[in-house]
């Protein structure tokens, strides 16, 4: 570290504005609070769960940071563009963009009774549109541009998935969309650094299995014990447990701060070793 720099200043986001797309979800909420604890003001973007977004904003304000809530359908370019302009105008700057909106469609998933040839094409398209275009391409296009104009630079953090490395059974569209996120992250990192500025970095986090609102019923029984699938996953995870959304905060803060000033174009698994393990 430079003379006079401390660990605290290395990871500090003081004076910076972070935009969290998908702020009403478990991952977005945990990371937003982590950014606030590091000193950032927050623009919290949600789609449908206003109650959760407002509750999160209240927590951020209790931490002494500014928080504003915005409802945006990230699949609609007009709404994304309008909100990006509004956030830039109201906050005066954008330093961090954390893209964690996303989801799946049951009609784009296979199981014992439904094979690939039974899938609904529109459901596959919806999944790709949400996870790749809506959660990644459009936010990077519209919120990322002000970072180029910001002399201090910035950090774009996409949320990929361990599915981007190896597709898991039953989720072909989701896996394909997350593989696209990882690939695009690497491309955009190089493109921005070479054509615009090396001060704007682009990276991604690839979460493993987290029993959040979407995955809880798959991983856990009603009494909180592991389901059959959950147990299989834990057995293939060297650290022997499922993840917690708080496990993502440190990696997100590292990417957002000057601690990763020479890091761009990377995809970091946060999965307890699941992706690295060969199973034998």
C-alpha positions as CSV (number, residue, x, y, z in Angstrom):
1,X,0.0,0.0,0.0
2,X,1.0,3.6,-0.5
3,X,2.4,5.5,2.4
4,X,-0.4,6.7,4.7
5,X,-2.9,4.3,3.2
6,X,-4.8,1.9,5.5
7,X,-6.9,-1.1,4.9
8,X,-9.9,1.1,5.7
9,X,-9.1,3.7,3.1
10,X,-8.2,0.9,0.5
11,X,-11.7,-0.5,0.7
12,X,-13.5,2.9,1.4
13,X,-16.4,4.1,-0.8
14,X,-16.7,7.4,0.9
15,X,-18.0,10.1,-1.3
16,X,-19.1,7.7,-4.0
17,X,-22.5,6.7,-5.4
18,X,-23.4,3.1,-6.0
19,X,-26.3,2.0,-8.1
20,X,-27.8,-1.4,-7.2
21,X,-30.0,-3.0,-9.8
22,X,-32.2,-5.6,-8.2
23,X,-32.0,-4.0,-4.8
24,X,-35.2,-5.6,-3.4
25,X,-33.7,-9.1,-3.6
26,X,-31.6,-10.8,-0.9
27,X,-28.3,-10.4,-2.8
28,X,-28.9,-6.7,-3.7
29,X,-30.0,-5.9,-0.2
30,X,-26.9,-7.4,1.4
31,X,-24.5,-5.8,-1.0
32,X,-26.2,-2.4,-0.8
33,X,-25.7,-2.4,3.0
34,X,-22.1,-3.4,2.6
35,X,-21.5,-0.5,0.2
36,X,-23.2,1.9,2.7
37,X,-21.1,0.6,5.5
38,X,-18.1,1.5,3.4
39,X,-19.4,5.0,2.9
40,X,-21.3,5.0,-0.3
41,X,-24.6,6.7,-1.1
42,X,-27.1,4.3,-2.8
43,X,-29.5,4.5,-5.7
44,X,-31.7,1.4,-5.2
45,X,-33.4,0.2,-8.3
46,X,-36.2,-2.4,-8.0
47,X,-38.9,-3.9,-10.3
48,X,-41.9,-5.0,-8.2
49,X,-41.2,-5.3,-4.5
50,X,-41.4,-1.7,-3.3
51,X,-41.8,-2.7,0.3
52,X,-38.5,-4.5,0.4
53,X,-36.7,-1.6,-1.4
54,X,-38.1,1.0,0.9
55,X,-37.1,-1.1,3.9
56,X,-33.6,-1.4,2.6
57,X,-33.5,2.4,2.0
58,X,-34.4,2.9,5.6
59,X,-31.6,0.7,6.8
60,X,-29.1,2.6,4.6
61,X,-30.3,5.9,6.0
62,X,-29.9,4.6,9.5
63,X,-26.3,4.0,8.6
64,X,-26.0,7.7,7.8
65,X,-25.9,7.4,4.1
66,X,-28.2,8.7,1.4
67,X,-30.6,6.3,-0.3
68,X,-33.2,6.8,-3.0
69,X,-35.5,4.2,-4.4
70,X,-36.5,3.9,-8.1
71,X,-38.9,1.5,-9.8
72,X,-37.6,0.3,-13.2
73,X,-38.3,-2.6,-15.5
74,X,-34.8,-3.4,-16.7
75,X,-36.2,-5.2,-19.7
76,X,-37.4,-1.8,-21.1
77,X,-34.6,0.3,-22.5
78,X,-36.7,3.5,-22.2
79,X,-37.1,3.0,-18.5
80,X,-33.5,2.1,-17.9
81,X,-32.3,5.2,-19.9
82,X,-34.6,7.5,-18.2
83,X,-33.6,6.3,-14.7
84,X,-29.9,6.5,-15.5
85,X,-30.3,10.1,-16.5
86,X,-32.3,10.8,-13.3
87,X,-29.8,9.1,-11.0
88,X,-26.9,11.0,-12.6
89,X,-28.8,14.3,-12.2
90,X,-29.9,13.7,-8.6
91,X,-26.7,12.2,-7.3
92,X,-24.3,14.1,-9.5
93,X,-22.1,11.1,-10.2
94,X,-22.1,7.3,-10.5
95,X,-19.1,5.3,-9.3
96,X,-20.3,1.8,-8.8
97,X,-22.9,-0.2,-10.7
98,X,-24.0,-3.6,-9.2
99,X,-26.2,-5.6,-11.6
100,X,-28.1,-8.4,-9.7
101,X,-31.6,-8.4,-11.2
102,X,-32.5,-11.7,-12.8
103,X,-34.4,-14.9,-12.5
104,X,-35.7,-18.0,-14.2
105,X,-38.9,-19.2,-15.9
106,X,-40.3,-22.6,-15.0
107,X,-41.3,-23.2,-18.6
108,X,-37.7,-22.9,-19.6
109,X,-36.6,-25.6,-17.2
110,X,-36.4,-29.4,-17.7
111,X,-37.3,-32.1,-15.2
112,X,-38.3,-35.8,-15.2
113,X,-41.6,-35.1,-16.9
114,X,-40.4,-32.4,-19.3
115,X,-37.4,-32.6,-21.7
116,X,-35.8,-30.1,-23.9
117,X,-38.2,-30.6,-26.7
118,X,-41.1,-29.8,-24.4
119,X,-39.8,-26.3,-23.5
120,X,-41.6,-23.2,-24.4
121,X,-39.5,-21.0,-26.7
122,X,-41.0,-17.8,-25.3
123,X,-40.0,-18.8,-21.8
124,X,-36.4,-19.4,-23.0
125,X,-36.4,-16.0,-24.6
126,X,-37.8,-14.3,-21.5
127,X,-35.0,-15.8,-19.4
128,X,-32.3,-14.7,-21.8
129,X,-33.9,-11.2,-22.0
130,X,-34.1,-10.7,-18.3
131,X,-30.7,-12.1,-17.3
132,X,-28.6,-10.9,-20.2
133,X,-30.3,-7.9,-21.8
134,X,-32.2,-6.6,-18.8
135,X,-29.8,-7.3,-16.0
136,X,-26.5,-6.7,-17.8
137,X,-26.5,-5.2,-21.3
138,X,-29.0,-2.3,-20.8
139,X,-27.7,-1.2,-17.3
140,X,-24.1,-1.3,-18.6
141,X,-25.1,0.8,-21.6
142,X,-27.0,3.4,-19.7
143,X,-25.6,3.6,-16.2
144,X,-22.1,2.8,-17.4
145,X,-21.7,5.8,-19.7
146,X,-21.7,8.5,-16.9
147,X,-18.8,6.5,-15.4
148,X,-16.8,7.1,-18.6
149,X,-17.4,10.8,-18.1
150,X,-16.5,10.7,-14.4
151,X,-12.8,11.5,-14.1
152,X,-12.6,9.3,-11.0
153,X,-13.6,6.3,-13.0
154,X,-15.8,3.6,-11.7
155,X,-16.6,-0.1,-11.3
156,X,-19.2,-2.2,-13.0
157,X,-20.0,-5.5,-11.2
158,X,-22.2,-8.0,-13.0
159,X,-23.7,-11.0,-11.2
160,X,-23.1,-14.2,-13.2
161,X,-23.5,-17.7,-11.7
162,X,-21.6,-21.0,-11.2
163,X,-23.9,-22.1,-14.0
164,X,-21.8,-20.0,-16.4
165,X,-18.9,-22.4,-15.9
166,X,-20.8,-25.7,-16.1
167,X,-24.5,-25.9,-16.9
168,X,-26.5,-27.7,-14.2
169,X,-29.3,-30.1,-15.1
170,X,-32.7,-28.6,-15.6
171,X,-31.8,-25.0,-16.3
172,X,-30.6,-24.7,-19.9
173,X,-31.8,-21.1,-20.5
174,X,-30.6,-19.8,-17.2
175,X,-27.2,-21.4,-17.6
176,X,-26.9,-20.0,-21.2
177,X,-27.9,-16.5,-20.0
178,X,-25.3,-16.5,-17.2
179,X,-22.6,-17.8,-19.5
180,X,-23.4,-14.8,-21.7
181,X,-23.0,-12.5,-18.7
182,X,-19.6,-13.8,-18.0
183,X,-18.4,-13.6,-21.6
184,X,-19.8,-10.1,-22.0
185,X,-18.1,-9.0,-18.8
186,X,-14.7,-10.0,-20.1
187,X,-15.4,-8.4,-23.5
188,X,-16.7,-5.1,-22.0
189,X,-13.8,-4.9,-19.6
190,X,-11.3,-5.0,-22.5
191,X,-13.3,-2.7,-24.7
192,X,-13.7,0.0,-22.1
193,X,-10.1,-0.1,-21.0
194,X,-8.7,0.1,-24.6
195,X,-11.2,2.4,-26.2
196,X,-12.4,4.7,-23.4
197,X,-10.5,4.6,-20.1
198,X,-8.6,2.2,-17.8
199,X,-10.3,3.9,-14.8
200,X,-13.6,2.1,-15.4
201,X,-13.3,-1.6,-14.6
202,X,-15.8,-4.4,-15.3
203,X,-15.9,-7.7,-13.4
204,X,-18.4,-10.3,-12.3
205,X,-19.3,-12.4,-9.3
206,X,-20.4,-16.0,-9.9
207,X,-22.4,-17.1,-6.8
208,X,-22.8,-20.7,-5.9
209,X,-25.8,-22.1,-4.1
210,X,-27.6,-19.7,-1.8
211,X,-31.0,-20.5,-0.2
212,X,-32.5,-17.2,-1.1
213,X,-36.2,-16.6,-1.9
214,X,-35.9,-18.3,-5.3
215,X,-33.8,-21.3,-4.3
216,X,-35.0,-22.1,-0.8
217,X,-37.6,-24.6,-1.7
218,X,-35.1,-26.4,-3.9
219,X,-32.3,-26.6,-1.4
220,X,-34.2,-26.9,1.9
221,X,-37.1,-28.7,3.4
222,X,-39.9,-26.9,5.3
223,X,-38.1,-27.6,8.6
224,X,-34.8,-26.0,7.4
225,X,-33.0,-29.3,6.8
226,X,-31.4,-30.1,3.5
227,X,-33.5,-31.4,0.7
228,X,-32.2,-34.4,-1.3
229,X,-30.8,-32.0,-3.9
230,X,-29.5,-29.7,-1.2
231,X,-27.6,-32.6,0.4
232,X,-26.1,-33.6,-2.9
233,X,-24.9,-30.1,-3.5
234,X,-23.4,-29.8,0.0
235,X,-21.6,-33.1,-0.5
236,X,-20.0,-31.7,-3.7
237,X,-19.0,-28.4,-2.0
238,X,-15.6,-28.7,-0.3
239,X,-16.5,-26.2,2.4
240,X,-19.4,-28.4,3.3
241,X,-22.3,-25.9,3.4
242,X,-24.5,-23.7,1.4
243,X,-23.7,-20.0,1.0
244,X,-25.1,-17.0,2.7
245,X,-25.7,-13.7,0.9
246,X,-23.3,-12.1,3.3
247,X,-20.6,-14.2,1.8
248,X,-20.9,-12.1,-1.4
249,X,-20.4,-8.7,0.3
250,X,-16.7,-8.9,0.7
251,X,-16.1,-9.8,-3.0
252,X,-18.5,-7.1,-4.1
253,X,-16.8,-4.5,-1.9
254,X,-13.4,-5.6,-3.2
255,X,-14.5,-5.1,-6.8
256,X,-16.2,-1.7,-6.0
257,X,-13.2,-0.2,-4.2
258,X,-9.7,0.8,-5.0
259,X,-8.5,-2.5,-3.5
260,X,-9.1,-4.0,-7.0
261,X,-7.8,-1.0,-8.9
262,X,-5.8,-3.3,-11.3
263,X,-8.4,-5.9,-11.7
264,X,-10.8,-6.0,-14.7
265,X,-12.3,-8.7,-16.9
266,X,-12.5,-11.3,-14.1
267,X,-15.3,-13.6,-12.9
268,X,-14.9,-14.7,-9.3
269,X,-16.7,-17.8,-8.0
270,X,-18.1,-17.4,-4.5
271,X,-19.3,-21.0,-4.1
272,X,-17.3,-22.8,-1.3
273,X,-15.2,-24.5,-3.9
274,X,-18.1,-26.2,-5.8
275,X,-16.7,-25.2,-9.2
276,X,-13.2,-26.3,-8.4
277,X,-14.2,-29.8,-7.0
278,X,-13.9,-32.8,-9.3
279,X,-16.1,-34.9,-7.0
280,X,-13.4,-37.5,-6.3
